[in-house]
């Protein structure tokens, strides 16, 4: 998953915890191998080879579920959550220290757009050669939910899955106390905005601080607007709590993509949330919780 991952489980024996943890870890590894854009042998890479040729491919039920969810997010976000926008990473090299050429961004934008894909389950068709699919905004959160489900099926009633800050909780800690999860400040290293207590559900965060460029005092984060090809510039971070990690993750990303409209959209969504804008403004229902 390209990030630090952690599983904490309470079980009657260490052997039981180890057995369940290994099953969960194996499933996370399976999903990474299947949907990683960095592996030429992944199913995602197979899909994108078909896409490059303007072909069509039948997908399995799991992939169909991810595509259906991505299509729903696209609709709910007004087209801003778009799994074809990953191709823009070819322009944005966040370790380069330089801004991309606008000409390259414009060339790539021609290949961005869920409307350029024909999705009629179980067949995915690419009438516009060169379009790519990227599950980066969905699959890690889905993996956290899957891992938690496997742990629950294995008899675990107290545990936490943390895949790079995408967190799913299985009940409280063994002593009945909630899990305490820190929400980091997007601008102050090692500082916490809030500490959230969870006994069930999930929390995920999106922000401009994980991968970014800072040029002449301006920060350019990795969350890219699929219409402009440029990073979003209004919100610095968003954290959302939901029953499922995949919902919390997509909601936090959509809020970032909505920029100035993000806080109002989150309020209407009615999920517990916390946001910080690039000017240092802070808002959201999680502020009302005691620290």
Buried (B, 14 or more C-beta within 10 A) or exposed (E): BEEEBEBBBBBEEEEBBEEBBEBBBEBBEEBBEBBBBEEEEBBBBBBBEBBEEEBBBEBEEBBBBBBEBBBEBBEBBEBBBBBBBBBBBBBBEBEEEEBBEEEBBEBBBEBBBBEBBEBEBEEBBBEBEBBBBBBBBBBBBBBBBBBBBBBBEBEBEBBBBBBBBBBBBBBBBEEEEBBEBEBBBBBEEEEEBBEBEBBEBBBBBBBBBBBBBEEEEEBBBBBBBBBEBBBBBBBBBBBBBBEBBBBBBBBBBBBBBBBEBBBEBBEEBEBBBBBBBBEEEBBBBBEEEEE
